[in-house]
Amino acid sequence: MENVHAGWRRKLMKYIADTVDFQLEEPTVVTLGKFDGRHRGHQKLLHTMEELKETLGYATAIFTFSTAPLSLVTGEAATVITTSEERRHNMEKMGIDYLVEYPFTDDVRKMDPSVFVKDILVKRMRAKAMVVGPDCSFGYKGAGNVELLRSLSKELGFELYVIQKEKDHRRDISSTYIREELSLGNVAKANELLGEPYAIHGIVVHGNHIGGPRLGFPTANIIPPANKRLPKFGVYVSRVLAQGKYYKGVTNIGRKPTIHGDNPVGVETFIFDFDGDIYGKMIEVQLLEFDRGEQKFASLEELKERIEKEFAEMSQEKEMLLLLTWTAEPYEATDYYGHYEKRMKCLRDFYRLLQQMGFSFRSLEELKILNGTHELYTQETEDEH
């Protein structure tokens, strides 16, 4: 099966995992790394690869490890922003041709960096071009670097492209930076660094059946993998991809301290304007903004009152945003996040500004006037960036 995109007949991504015995079928432009989060720095490398594919005709290939090397070297469990399954999905969505998840054995850990380049990247990956960052390291004790690649490129006949790191003001954008923001609950900042929403994927499971029968708010529960890096426990404004469409949501992450018992860490989401049956089905929960930290309430009744208040506040903002964007329908999953989220951020800022100024929306005519004002505000905001 093939997809046609921008004049290219593009095959579906070939995924190679848990084997050292492989051979790619065609010359490639290669990059290597963990790609945890596929943040804006990663995207810079990947977009460079796409450009080289168009100009040189090489297939795009990513080399990574099936298990985070740090966890095997140090013996400590490592958490990841994107799991292996999520990384695979992200790369396939971008149109990458090959993703190789190489097993990280003790022999690989001790491999001489020159041997790694010759035997794996050039011979097995068939690299004719390599795209790396300036701090690229590989091989035994990370001895391989850009200088080694530069010297080997002449000997082995591949082109080397060193791409400077993407920055957020004066700080390099990195997975470590994003994990720091997630631990503080700053998902809006994490999303800015990622260039897309932080997301949690999972199969919807049956919870403790308190949300619907006891609280009146049916929810979708997923249990994230143990190695998934979660943000600070609490309540988040979210959007949910379910059955091919995105919906607004409110998501709680944590152990539900108000509910008695030893509750596992879970992701529980109320989905606005959705009444489908999604038990046993995969959904994607994207976190957009932090609302409040996890709290223990004195009773389920007190929790219900708080949830009702939060839903009312979020519903009011949702209605204003929908009015301002002239749509009340969930949008298709093919919508690109970058354009949508940039507009929604402007809308949220604009809505809050109007609230602070004491505006109310009493008529459609008034809304039209304010929406016209908003278009000017949006343009000014985009010009500033």
Secondary structure, DSSP 8 states (H G I E B T S, - for coil): -EEEETTEEEE--EEEES-S----SS-EEEEES--SS--HHHHHHHHHHHHHHHHH--EEEEEEESS-HHHHHH-----BSS-HHHHHHHHHHHT-SEEEEE---HHHHT--HHHIIIIIIIIIS-EEEEEE-TT--BSGGG-B-HHHHHHHHHHHT-EEEE----EETTEE--HHHHHHHHHTT-HHHHHHHHTS-EEEEEE-B---S-TTTTTS---EEE---TTB---SSEEEEEEEEETTEEEEEEEEEE--TTSSS----EEEEEETT-----TTSEEEEEEEEEEEE----SSHHHHHHHHHHHHHHHHHHHHHHHHHHT--S--BTTS-HHHHHHHHHHHHHHHHHHHHTT----SHHHHHHHHHHHHHHHHHHHHH-
